Amino acid sequence: MLIMILCFVLQQSFVAGVYYWMQSSSYQV
């Protein structure tokens, strides 16, 4: 159960990080 929660949190933070990076990179262009 703990592994599933860890995977879920990592996936959410990764998606948020990629989304934020895409927005910041689009602002730089």
C-alpha positions in Angstrom: 0.0 0.0 0.0 2.8 2.4 0.9 4.5 1.7 -2.4 1.4 2.6 -4.3 1.1 5.9 -2.4 4.8 6.7 -3.1 4.4 6.0 -6.8 1.3 8.2 -7.0 3.0 11.1 -5.2 6.1 10.8 -7.5 3.9 10.6 -10.6 1.9 13.7 -9.5 5.1 15.7 -8.7 6.7 14.6 -12.0 3.7 15.7 -14.0 3.6 19.0 -12.1 7.3 19.6 -12.7 7.1 18.9 -16.4 4.0 21.1 -16.7 5.8 24.0 -14.9 9.0 23.5 -17.0 7.0 23.6 -20.2 5.3 26.8 -19.1 8.5 28.5 -18.0 10.3 27.4 -21.2 7.4 28.8 -23.3 7.7 32.1 -21.5 11.4 32.3 -22.3 10.8 31.9 -26.0 
